[in-house]
């Protein structure tokens, strides 16, 4: 009889764990909620099966003054790159309206490397509370990586130093 009770208890724990995981998967906490680019991170522009997604929180990135790192990487043709560029620019422009004292140096930065088909764009977004936010993308040949970052990094210059 003890065996049956242990099986029942184990089954209940497994069911509870499964339900908790399903609930967490159905109600993800996206830091990018409300942004134009959120559709990409949600798999609505590029199917999730065609992307490599990375999310990092905690100690492993705190040494870089970051609290959240979310990236997606996928193959992109020219039309898709232009679409993502438009979405990231829209997020930057809509956030720029929230920052009255934005300086020209705070605007997005792009970099093209001679002889390569590599392009990088970085935007500083309006902070949420005390948390600074950044949206970046890099295109190398036909692979595009889009990254959303949060943390105490104070500027694009400081962020660029981290990634060098």
Buried (B, 14 or more C-beta within 10 A) or exposed (E): EEEEEEEEEEEEEEEEEEEEEEEEEEEEEBBBEEBBBBBBBBBEBBEEEEBEEEBBBEEEBEEBBBBBBBBBBBEBEEEBBEBBBEBBBEBBEBBBEEEEEBEEEBBBBEEEEEEEEBBBBBBBBBBEEEEBBBBBBBBEEEEBBBBBBBBBBEEBEEBBEBEE
